[in-house]
Amino acid sequence: EQLSPPRWIRIVVHNDSESRGEVERFKIVCLVKTGTLSNGIRGANNSRLTSTAEGVARWEMSLYRSFFRRQNQQAFTLIELLVVVAVIAILAGMLLPALSRAKEQGRAAVCMSNLRQIGLGTAAYTMDFAGHMPSFRDWLYHKVGDLTTGTLFPYVKLKAVYSCPTDELEIAEHKKNTIPQGLNFGSTVGKRDYSYAMNCGLCHVNDTTHFISPVDTMVYMEALLATNDYSGQAGPAFGDHSLALRHNVRGHYLMADQHVVRVNKQQSLDLEKKKRFWFPTDDTTAANGMNIGAGLN
């Protein structure tokens, strides 16, 4: 029943409690005011209750007390909900780029591992061919579009090793690479299913025993290639921006001593301006006699 003032409510509950074989009537009176509960327990005629009846009454009182406390709890206001949504949006904006970079770091690790596997396959090839590396012309394929026909494949044995996982995603998403003018070295056209190119500066000297400084000479690189370039080659005459910076603005080179380096754009530009980076000896002429190392440091 409603009492005065309106903020007070009296709840009268009649119940039965068995005590010593007798049925006793009692009532519970609850007064609720702004979340604060006062109560009284009396018998049906304001008589004293037995201990059992009083225990039951107090237990039921706790149930009603809990009920009214929940009813008096305030819900979120619209402003509070908007604040929570804004905080979640800010946290998501901070965390998602970090998660994206972490995922790219994982793909970069796979890419680096692939280059190492290619390097180990090349080292095994040189042991079978008196120190000579495979030719840059056929290391990748003999039949366009079929990696298994390349001279290096028997030493690598897996097509997956030829591809960077980030490059695979970009190709699947039909992302167009911006190839600098004059950089598309390959004239062989085919649907590209590889990510690494061999240094064509090794065309005249591929005997590793003649390399002046293997630690400074690049053999394979994570090249910036068109999606229809099936040449598998990169050359010094087209050196600027030839490294694909897929991994958080970084890319990979495999050097002649089998170590892999990860560099940023400026570091790659500095390396690609050096003669020793492209040529294992001081001879910088191509097979046709053209000096393709002109202008290099």
C-alpha positions, 0 to 999 in steps of 0.5 A: 500500500502507498503511504505518505510521503509517496517515496515510502512504500509499505509491503505487508506479506502474510506467510505461515511457518510451522513451529512445534506442530503449530501454524503461526501467522506473521507479517513482514513490514518493509519500509523503503526510502530511496534505497534505504530499507527499514523493517519490522517483524511482528506476529499476526496480533503483534505477538512475539514470534517463535524463533523458527517463525522469526528466522523464516520471516527474517530470511524472507525480509532479506529477499525483499530487501535485495529486490528493492535495492535492485529496483532502486539502482539507476540505469546508465544515462544516454551521456554515460553510454555515449562516453563508454562508446567514445572510449571504446572507439578511441581504444580501438583506434589505438589498438587496431594499427598496433595489431595490423603492424604485429600481423605484418611483422609475422608475415615479414618473418615468413618472407625472410625465412623464404629468402633464407630457404632460397639462399640455402637452395642456391648454396646447395646448387653451387656445391653441385656445379663447382661453385657456380650459381644458377643463371638469372635467366632460368633460375625461376623457370624454363616454362613460363608460369611453371616454377617447378621447371626452374633450375633452382626448384629441385633444391627448394622443392616448395612453390610456397617458398617463392612467395611473400605472404604479403605479396600474395594478399596484394595480388589476391586483392588486385592491388596495382603496384606503381612501377617507376618508369623504366623499372619493369626490367622483365619482358616475359609476360605471365601471371606472377606467382613469385615475389623474389628476383635475382640480380642480373648483375651476376650475368658475367660472373656467377662463380662464387670463388671470384666474388670480391666481397660476398657480404656486400653483393646482393643475389636475390631481392624482394622486388617491386614487380608488375603482376604480369612480370615473369622475368624473375630479374632485377638489374642495376640499370633499373635500381631506384625504388626496385625494392618492394617495401611491403613490411611496415615500409621495409623490404629484404635482400639476400646477400651472397654470403647467405645473410638476409638484410631488412632495410627501409627506403632510404637504406635501399636507395643508398645500397642500390647506388653502390657498384659492389651491391650489384656486381661481385667483381669490378667488371660492370659490363653486360653480356652485349658489352654495354656498361650497365654499371655506369653512374654507380659508386 
